Amino acid sequence: MAETEQFTAAQAAFVLCEPVRAVKRAFDTGPVRPALIRRSGIQVRAIAWRDLVYLYAARTLRDELTPKARADFYEALQRTTIEREREVRFGRFSVVVSDLIQDVERRTAELAKLADRVEFRADGEPVLRGTDIEVYRIAALLAGGMSVEDIETDYPSLSRDAIEAAKAYADAHPKPGRPYPKTTAKRALRDAGLEALDEVLGNANAPE
């Protein structure tokens, strides 16, 4: 993992399997040191790889380290060449980090794979690769209460795996600006009992 890579709160939440609000609270309380970076045209807070490793380790060891020990561990982690060292030592304590680092690397690799499931249209909108279906549209439908099965019905070209990938990508890369509708046109018509009207209008507009 490149030492220069930075992770937003949403990306860190994906890696840590924690709610975004919990990660933002960790950003606020320290000892991690977020920096302001620009993503999608706006400034957001992000942390470095070592900070991500610390948050993962602190969560795993939360019952074993006092607040002072966590702060000491963080400072020691910043000084340790974690790519080569199996342990991080601080005071009378040491923490074996090799397994923890492997876990973080596995999760960050999964985060990177999400990007491979997405491509960008000319207008910059992310769509599921091989389709013109917007990632954030699918995520909004799930957030609005539609099930995966409902979405498969309205988007028969999408597999369950693609739908879940869209949600995961959107969670890790929140959309700035105006959100997508939380229902599909087909579902709105069904809910309003207008399927028959839709068919009539469709037939009326059909070529003779």
MOWO-V678875 format. One record per pair of residues at least 4 apart in sequence whose ideal C-beta (glycine too) atoms are under 8 Angstrom apart, sorted by sequence separation. I is the first residue (numbers start at 1). GAP is how many residues later the second one is. If there is no record, write none. Layout:
I GAP
I GAP
This chain:
1 4
7 4
8 4
9 4
10 4
11 4
12 4
13 4
18 4
19 4
20 4
21 4
22 4
23 4
24 4
25 4
38 4
47 4
48 4
49 4
50 4
51 4
52 4
53 4
54 4
55 4
56 4
57 4
58 4
61 4
65 4
66 4
67 4
68 4
69 4
70 4
71 4
72 4
73 4
74 4
75 4
76 4
81 4
89 4
90 4
96 4
97 4
98 4
99 4
100 4
101 4
102 4
103 4
104 4
105 4
106 4
107 4
108 4
109 4
110 4
111 4
112 4
113 4
114 4
120 4
121 4
127 4
133 4
134 4
135 4
136 4
137 4
138 4
139 4
140 4
142 4
146 4
147 4
148 4
149 4
150 4
151 4
152 4
158 4
159 4
160 4
161 4
162 4
163 4
164 4
165 4
166 4
167 4
168 4
169 4
170 4
175 4
183 4
184 4
185 4
186 4
187 4
188 4
190 4
194 4
195 4
196 4
197 4
198 4
199 4
200 4
201 4
202 4
7 5
13 5
18 5
27 5
38 5
39 5
47 5
65 5
77 5
80 5
89 5
90 5
95 5
120 5
121 5
127 5
128 5
133 5
141 5
146 5
158 5
170 5
175 5
183 5
189 5
190 5
12 6
13 6
26 6
37 6
38 6
82 6
88 6
120 6
121 6
127 6
142 6
152 6
189 6
13 7
16 7
27 7
36 7
37 7
39 7
58 7
87 7
88 7
119 7
120 7
127 7
128 7
151 7
152 7
7 8
36 8
37 8
47 8
65 8
80 8
87 8
118 8
119 8
126 8
127 8
152 8
155 8
183 8
189 8
13 9
36 9
37 9
80 9
87 9
88 9
118 9
125 9
126 9
141 9
142 9
189 9
10 10
13 10
35 10
36 10
86 10
87 10
118 10
119 10
126 10
128 10
141 10
9 11
12 11
34 11
35 11
77 11
86 11
87 11
117 11
118 11
119 11
121 11
125 11
152 11
34 12
35 12
58 12
76 12
85 12
86 12
117 12
148 12
151 12
10 13
34 13
35 13
76 13
116 13
138 13
9 14
33 14
76 14
9 15
32 15
58 15
73 15
75 15
82 15
148 15
57 16
58 16
148 16
34 17
73 17
118 17
138 17
9 18
27 18
33 18
72 18
32 19
54 19
72 19
82 19
27 20
54 20
57 20
73 20
77 20
138 20
24 21
69 21
72 21
142 21
32 22
69 22
73 22
133 22
31 23
32 23
54 23
53 24
69 24
133 24
133 25
138 25
142 25
131 26
50 27
131 27
139 27
50 28
138 28
139 28
6 29
8 29
26 29
53 29
138 29
155 29
128 30
139 30
154 30
6 31
8 31
131 31
135 31
139 31
23 32
50 32
138 32
139 32
154 32
133 33
151 33
154 33
61 34
128 34
135 34
136 34
9 35
11 35
12 35
135 35
8 36
9 36
16 36
139 36
146 36
8 37
9 37
15 37
128 37
144 37
145 37
146 37
150 37
8 38
57 38
128 38
144 38
146 38
7 39
16 39
31 39
136 39
140 39
141 39
143 39
144 39
6 40
7 40
12 40
16 40
31 40
57 40
60 40
140 40
6 41
7 41
15 41
18 41
30 41
139 41
140 41
141 41
146 41
6 42
7 42
32 42
140 42
141 42
5 43
12 43
16 43
31 43
57 43
126 43
136 43
137 43
141 43
4 44
5 44
7 44
31 44
53 44
56 44
136 44
137 44
3 45
7 45
117 45
3 46
134 46
2 47
3 47
53 47
56 47
126 47
1 48
53 48
56 48
117 48
117 49
53 51
114 51
118 51
52 52
117 52
114 54
115 54
114 55
52 56
114 58
111 61
15 89
17 90
16 91
15 92
14 93
15 93
14 96
15 96
14 97
11 100
1 103
1 104
1 107
40 133
42 134
41 135
40 136
14 154
14 157
13 158
14 158
13 159
10 161
11 161
10 162
11 162
10 163
10 164
